């Protein structure tokens, strides 16, 4: 029986994948991959995604402002996102808001302050509330703060906590708030024993598979760029970690996908 997979977070539009894109999708599709969600990272990139998705109809898009590029973001970008979401409201073409969030590591590595990141994160949470869209969150060293804020706001639209690496307690809290946890390359590395133990203890209903390609390479890939081809392999590893059948991993993660992203359609 053929199994169905999906890459819930993949920067498949990035130029680093230009030379691999067609071959990667052909192979991934032959392995059961049905689609990809591409997050938005800036106004300019979000504005280019409709044309990219039209050329690659297996891709589905979000729109957002990533904390890595805070210095590029302007308040007018929030206005543009708002107008874009209004314009596309009846089309269902935008599946989520994000990739937005908080990254404590950026305070030291790039000098992007907590307050600056919080400004853009909160603005996009407000957009998600206004347009009733799930969020795609980038969270590093800030799980407790962002989860507490969403609980305080009674945020009702859920979403994906991309590249989850928090504790069991944090994962369960996100699940209670209606969010799925993205898992991928990080769990493949020999030193990721704590993460694998956390994943073994979390309910399968809380998990989605993702690659974050071209980033977050697994331990077993040879080239510099990650690929959505890895998703079935991540599924096999997750089956081993959780002592479930591969069929169950495929079926439940697909159910999770449509619960988290209700406007998603797979071609």
Buried (B, 14 or more C-beta within 10 A) or exposed (E): EEBBBBBBBBBBBBEBBEEBBEEBBEBBBEBBBBBBBBBBBBBEBBBBBBEBBEEBEBBBBBBBBBBBBBEEBEEEBBEBBBEBBEEBEEEEBBBBBBBBBBBBEBBEEBEBEBEBBBBBBBBBBBBBBEBEBBBBBBBBBBBBBBBEBBEEEEBEBBBBBBBBBBEBEBBBBBBEBBBBBBBBBBBBBEEBEEBBEBBEEBEBEBBBBBBBBBBBBBEEBEEEBBBBBBBBBBBEBBBEBBEBEBEEBBBBBBEBBEBBBBBBEEE
